[in-house]
Amino acid sequence: MNTLSSKSEATYTAILGTAYEMAAADGIGKVSLGEVAKRTGISKSGVFSRVGSLESLQSDVLDEYDRRFADEVFMPSLKLAPGLPRLTAQVERWIARCKDTGPGSGCLYTAGAFEYDDLDGPLRDRLQQGVERWRASLRKTVRQAVELGHLRPDTDAEQLVFEIYCLIVGLLHDSRFMRDPVAPKRMLMAFSRLLSTYKSLSYQE
């Protein structure tokens, strides 16, 4: 990589990192090219020339969030056996991630969903696409568990994923808004109880 390309990549990395920090602290909708320029010391035109548009930068921030989420939640679970062990690991790691209530540790998708639920536009579309990808991954794992006989053959994968997602949103609400330190433990209990209604009688852990 030549020096010019290296500098350009470093500048883009700084822009993305700053925008990510802003989104994590204040929400994806609060990211602005002007504020990114101010915080990085780069001219607004310089920021624009590297990201193309605000919508593109916001999409890149969400891509980075997806990458980090996958590294922490989904990828480690692939080391486990498919089916229920993998599904349980994914949800448990998701719960562990939600336990962090420090500044900038919130979920961009959950916060964005409430911010943009009544609005239309590219950012809302991108948020919805991200959620749909997460749910598709969970559905795949649930269906594997059904095929392997870990879950009952009449399990509705869409319904189970919906219920898991609702529990996660509830956990985020109680952990971050209610500041309830017991919320993760309650979530684990709720998830265990939920799974017990879907498990195959022949499944042995």
N, C-alpha and C positions, 0 to 999 in steps of 0.2 A: 504494500500500500504506500503510495507516495505521500509526501508531507501535506500537500494540499487536501487530499482525500481524508487523511487522518484528522486534520483540523476540522474539516467539514463534519466528519462523523462525531467528533468530540463535541462540536457545537450543537448538533442535533440531539446528542445524548443529554446534554445539559438542558436543552429546551424541554425534552420529553420528561426528564426527571423533575424539573420545576413544575411543569403542568400536572404531573402525577401527584406531587405533594399538594398542590392547590386543590385538585379534585378530591383527594383523600381527606383533606381537612374541611372543605367547604361544599363539596358536591361537584359533579362533572359539569353542571350548568354554570358554575361560577368561574370556570377557566376562561381567560380572555387573552388575546394576543398582546394587548397593551400591558397587562400585568405581568405576563411571562417575560416580555421585553424588559420591563422595569427590574424584575428580580434577577434576571440573568445578565443585565448590563449590555444586552444586544439591542440594536435598533428594532423598532416594530417592523420596518420593511425587511430587515435581516431575518427576523423570526418568520415573517410571512414567506420569504423566498425559500425557506427550508421546509416549511410544513404545508404550504399551498393554501390552506384555509383553516379557519377555526374548526370547522366540522371535521376536517382531516386530522387535526391535532387531537381533538376529542376522541376520535375513533382509534388513533394510535395509543392514547392513554388507556382506553378500554382493552386494546390488544395486549398491552403490557400487564394490565390487571389480570387478564385471562391467563397469560403465561405464568405469572406468579402463583395464581390460584391452582393451576394445573400442576405446577411443581410441588406445591404443598399438599394438595388434596388428592388429585386423581392419579398422578404418575406413581407415587409410592404404593398405591393399592394394587397396581398391576403386577407387583412382585408376589402377591398372594394368589391363592387358588381362585379361579373364577366362580361366580355365583355368590352365595350369601357371605362368605368370608370377605370377598372383595367389596360387596355393597356395604357391609358393616364397617369396614375400614374406611371407606370413603366418607360415610356419614360421621364416624367418630373423629376423623381428621378435620372435617368441616366444622364440627362442634368445637374442637380445640382451637381452630382459627378464629372462631367467633368469640372465644373467651377473652381475646385481647381487646380491651376497651380504651386503650390509650389514644391520644390524638393521631388522626390520620390512619386509623386501623379499621375504619368502617367498610361496609360493602358498597361499592359504587353502584351496583345493580339494584340493590334494595332501596338505597337512598334515591337513585335516579328514577326508579319505578313510581315512587310516590310524588316526586317532583314533576314528572312528565306524563302521569297517567291520563290527564285530560288534554294533553297537547299533541299536535301532530308535527312531523318533520323528520329529517334525517337522523337526528340524535335519538329521538324516541325509537325509531326503527332499529338503530344500531343496538340500543339497550335491549330491545325485545329479542333481537337475533342472538345476543349473548346468552340471555336466559334460556332461550330455546335450545341452544347448543348444550348447555349444562344439563337440561332435562333430558335431552336425547341420550347423553352419555349415561345418565342414571337409568333410563329405560332399558338401554342395552344390557346393563348389568343385572337389572331385575329379570329380564327375559332369559338371560343365561341361568339365573338361579331357578327359574321355572323349568327350563329344559333339563337341568341337572337334578331335578327333583327336590331341591332345597325349599322351594315355595310351592304352594298348592297349584295344581294345573289350571284352576279357574281364576288365578290371580290376574287382576286387571292392572297391567304395568303402569298405564297412564294414571290410574287412581292412586296407586301406591306412591308414585313420584310426586303427585299433587300433595298428598298427605305429608310426605317428608319435607317438601318445600315449605309447606305451611308451618311445620314445626321449626324449621330454620328461621323463618321470618319472625316467628314468635320469640325464638331465642335471642335474635338480634334486638328486638324491641325491649325485652326484659333485661338483657345484659347492658345495653347502651342507654336506653331511655329511663328504665326503672332502676338501673344500676344495682340489680339484684345479683349478688355473687353466687347464689345457689342456682341460678338459671341454667347453667350448663349441666349440672347434676339432674335437674328436673327434665331437661331435654333428653338426656341419656335414658332416663326412666321411661319417658313417653315413647321414645323410639323403640326401646325393648318391648314395651307393651304393644306397640303397633305391629312389630314384626311377629309377635306371638300369634296374632290373628291371621297371619298369612303363611306361616311355616307349615311345611308338609309334616304329617305325623311320623313319617318314616325318616325324616332328616335327623342325623346324629351329629352334634357339634364336636 
